[in-house]
Amino acid sequence: MRCAYVRISSTSQNEDRQMVMMREQGIDERYIYVEKESGKNITDRPVLQDLMSFLRPDDVLVVESISRLSRSTKDFLYLLEKLESMKVKFVSLKENIDTSNEVGRAIVTIIAAFAQLEREQLKRRQAEGIAIAKEKGVYKGRNKIIPDKRAFEKVYQQWKVDKSITAKDAMKILGLSPNTFYRRVKEFEDSQTIYFNN
């Protein structure tokens, strides 16, 4: 069975053009699913979810273009993998993609490869940015504060041994949250044999 997914972003838009295309494909109007939602989040589209529940092995899902199904490469590939696992073919008229043939499957493989390349380039740019920030001494990381060992030992002594400051004072001096402070204390006590001068 051939089913169609038609999506417009708002009620002010009109689905007529897409509907005509689907009729020209010989798709029965009973199996044309029309969604009037943004394409931003695939989980917030109830009509798409209904359609995915309706599809069965050997069915064909037809869309006017990839952008009607998904606005991000990540979501598009996720949906394609889902359709493939369901043994449902996919056709995008604008991009001339048809996963029932070798050319269509090759195009999908290329799209996936470019998406992977984009992710790797993003990671590389992030790593380069972090390296530059570290060289300039401005890299803060993910707000993860690792106190200097000697500074920690000094504050630890004042708090735990001398009892001249409170735990709250120690956290403030070291710039640590309570959870992080006590985790550092445990790590410190587990890994050290400390000799203090009294």
Backbone torsions as a table, in degrees:
resi	resn	phi	psi	omega
1	MET	NA	140.5	177.1
2	ARG	-100.5	124.3	178.1
3	CYS	-119.3	155.9	-179.5
4	ALA	-126.9	148.0	174.1
5	TYR	-119.6	118.5	179.8
6	VAL	-114.8	128.3	179.7
7	ARG	-132.7	135.2	169.6
8	ILE	-122.7	151.6	-171.4
9	SER	-78.3	-23.0	-177.9
10	SER	-153.7	167.9	-179.9
11	THR	-69.0	-16.7	-180.0
12	SER	-79.4	-16.5	177.9
13	GLN	-87.7	166.6	-175.7
14	ASN	-123.4	135.0	-177.5
15	GLU	-92.4	3.9	-173.3
16	ASP	-55.5	-44.1	-177.4
17	ARG	-60.4	-45.0	179.0
18	GLN	-66.4	-38.4	180.0
19	MET	-62.6	-41.7	178.1
20	VAL	-60.3	-43.7	179.8
21	MET	-60.2	-40.0	-177.9
22	MET	-71.1	-37.5	176.4
23	ARG	-64.0	-39.1	178.4
24	GLU	-64.1	-24.1	176.7
25	GLN	-82.6	-0.4	178.8
26	GLY	77.3	22.8	-178.9
27	ILE	-88.4	127.5	179.1
28	ASP	-63.3	134.9	-177.3
29	GLU	-59.7	-25.0	178.0
30	ARG	-63.7	-21.8	-176.6
31	TYR	-111.8	20.9	172.9
32	ILE	-102.3	113.1	-177.7
33	TYR	-94.3	119.3	-176.2
34	VAL	-108.5	124.5	-179.4
35	GLU	-117.2	136.3	177.0
36	LYS	-118.3	69.1	-177.9
37	GLU	-142.8	157.8	174.0
38	SER	-63.8	150.4	178.5
39	GLY	-88.1	6.3	-173.1
40	LYS	-61.9	-43.2	-175.6
41	ASN	-127.1	116.1	-176.4
42	ILE	-68.2	-22.0	-179.4
43	THR	-79.8	-13.9	-179.6
44	ASP	-98.9	22.3	-179.4
45	ARG	-118.9	94.6	-175.5
46	PRO	-61.9	-34.6	-179.4
47	VAL	-67.0	-40.8	177.1
48	LEU	-62.5	-41.2	179.1
49	GLN	-63.5	-40.7	177.1
50	ASP	-62.0	-43.4	-179.9
51	LEU	-61.9	-45.6	-179.3
52	MET	-61.8	-33.1	177.7
53	SER	-72.5	-29.1	-177.1
54	PHE	-79.1	-33.7	-174.6
55	LEU	-61.5	144.1	179.8
56	ARG	-128.2	163.6	178.3
57	PRO	-52.0	139.6	-179.7
58	ASP	77.4	-1.1	172.0
59	ASP	-71.4	164.5	177.8
60	VAL	-125.9	127.7	176.3
61	LEU	-100.7	123.0	-177.6
62	VAL	-113.6	133.4	173.9
63	VAL	-128.8	157.9	178.0
64	GLU	-67.9	-40.8	178.3
65	SER	-157.5	163.4	178.9
66	ILE	-56.4	-37.5	-176.8
67	SER	-64.1	-23.0	177.1
68	ARG	-72.3	-31.3	-179.6
69	LEU	-84.5	-41.7	-175.6
70	SER	-155.9	147.0	177.7
71	ARG	-97.5	-8.8	178.9
72	SER	-124.4	146.9	178.4
73	THR	-60.2	-39.2	-179.0
74	LYS	-59.4	-49.2	-179.4
75	ASP	-67.0	-37.8	179.4
76	PHE	-60.8	-47.5	-179.5
77	LEU	-66.6	-35.3	176.6
78	TYR	-61.2	-46.5	-179.4
79	LEU	-65.7	-38.5	178.1
80	LEU	-63.5	-42.2	177.9
81	GLU	-62.8	-39.4	178.2
82	LYS	-62.9	-45.7	179.2
83	LEU	-62.6	-41.0	-179.9
84	GLU	-63.1	-41.2	179.6
85	SER	-65.9	-25.6	178.4
86	MET	-88.4	-2.3	-176.2
87	LYS	61.3	38.6	177.8
88	VAL	-107.6	131.3	178.6
89	LYS	-80.2	156.0	-178.8
90	PHE	-127.5	135.9	178.3
91	VAL	-130.9	127.1	172.2
92	SER	-116.6	116.2	-173.0
93	LEU	-67.1	-45.2	-176.5
94	LYS	-63.5	-45.5	-177.9
95	GLU	-86.2	-3.4	179.9
96	ASN	57.1	45.8	177.8
97	ILE	-103.2	130.9	176.6
98	ASP	-142.7	106.5	-174.4
99	THR	-74.6	2.4	175.2
100	SER	-82.3	-8.8	177.9
101	ASN	-124.0	167.7	-174.8
102	GLU	-64.7	-38.5	-179.0
103	VAL	-63.2	-45.6	179.1
104	GLY	-61.0	-43.6	178.9
105	ARG	-65.2	-35.9	178.3
106	ALA	-65.4	-40.5	179.1
107	ILE	-62.4	-43.1	178.3
108	VAL	-62.1	-41.1	177.8
109	THR	-61.2	-40.5	178.6
110	ILE	-65.2	-43.8	178.5
111	ILE	-59.4	-44.4	179.1
112	ALA	-62.4	-39.6	180.0
113	ALA	-64.9	-42.5	178.5
114	PHE	-65.9	-36.7	178.0
115	ALA	-63.8	-42.4	177.4
116	GLN	-63.7	-42.3	178.0
117	LEU	-61.1	-41.7	179.3
118	GLU	-62.3	-42.2	178.6
119	ARG	-63.7	-41.9	-179.5
120	GLU	-67.2	-38.5	177.4
121	GLN	-65.1	-38.6	178.3
122	LEU	-63.1	-44.3	178.2
123	LYS	-62.0	-41.1	180.0
124	ARG	-64.2	-43.2	178.9
125	ARG	-63.9	-38.0	177.8
126	GLN	-63.9	-44.3	180.0
127	ALA	-62.7	-41.1	178.5
128	GLU	-64.7	-41.0	178.9
129	GLY	-63.5	-41.1	178.5
130	ILE	-65.0	-42.4	179.9
131	ALA	-61.0	-43.2	178.9
132	ILE	-64.3	-43.2	-179.9
133	ALA	-63.7	-38.3	178.5
134	LYS	-65.5	-41.0	178.9
135	GLU	-61.6	-35.7	-180.0
136	LYS	-83.6	-8.3	179.8
137	GLY	75.3	24.0	-177.6
138	VAL	-114.6	3.3	-177.9
139	TYR	-75.9	125.6	-179.0
140	LYS	-105.9	-9.4	-177.0
141	GLY	67.2	-155.6	179.3
142	ARG	-92.8	54.6	-178.8
143	ASN	55.7	25.0	179.8
144	LYS	-89.3	117.5	-177.1
145	ILE	-104.6	121.6	176.6
146	ILE	-115.0	104.4	-177.0
147	PRO	-64.5	150.7	173.1
148	ASP	-58.5	138.2	-174.4
149	LYS	-58.1	-44.0	-178.6
150	ARG	-67.2	-38.6	178.7
151	ALA	-64.4	-40.7	179.8
152	PHE	-65.1	-45.2	179.7
153	GLU	-59.1	-40.4	-179.0
154	LYS	-64.0	-46.8	-179.5
155	VAL	-67.8	-39.2	177.9
156	TYR	-58.4	-44.8	179.5
157	GLN	-62.0	-44.7	-179.4
158	GLN	-62.0	-36.3	-176.7
159	TRP	-83.5	-53.8	-169.7
160	LYS	-83.6	-36.2	-173.9
161	VAL	-99.5	-56.6	-177.6
162	ASP	-75.1	-25.2	-177.4
163	LYS	56.7	33.8	179.3
164	SER	-88.8	-13.5	176.4
165	ILE	-134.5	160.6	177.5
166	THR	-89.7	168.0	176.7
167	ALA	-59.8	-38.7	179.6
168	LYS	-62.3	-40.3	176.8
169	ASP	-63.0	-42.1	-179.0
170	ALA	-62.2	-43.5	178.5
171	MET	-61.2	-41.7	-178.4
172	LYS	-65.5	-43.3	-179.8
173	ILE	-62.4	-43.0	-177.2
174	LEU	-83.7	-14.0	-179.7
175	GLY	71.8	37.0	-176.8
176	LEU	-116.0	148.5	173.1
177	SER	-75.2	161.4	179.3
178	PRO	-54.7	-45.7	-179.5
179	ASN	-60.2	-46.6	-179.2
180	THR	-66.3	-41.0	-179.3
181	PHE	-59.3	-51.8	-177.4
182	TYR	-69.1	-28.8	174.6
183	ARG	-67.1	-42.6	178.0
184	ARG	-64.3	-38.4	179.0
185	VAL	-61.7	-46.5	-179.8
186	LYS	-61.8	-46.5	179.1
187	GLU	-59.8	-42.7	-178.5
188	PHE	-64.3	-46.6	-177.8
189	GLU	-69.7	-33.6	179.1
190	ASP	-70.8	-28.5	-172.7
191	SER	-105.3	-2.3	-173.9
192	GLN	-126.6	146.7	163.4
193	THR	-109.0	113.4	-168.7
194	ILE	-105.2	131.2	175.4
195	TYR	-114.7	117.9	-178.8
196	PHE	-107.9	145.3	175.0
197	ASN	-86.3	120.2	179.9
198	ASN	-97.9	NA	NA
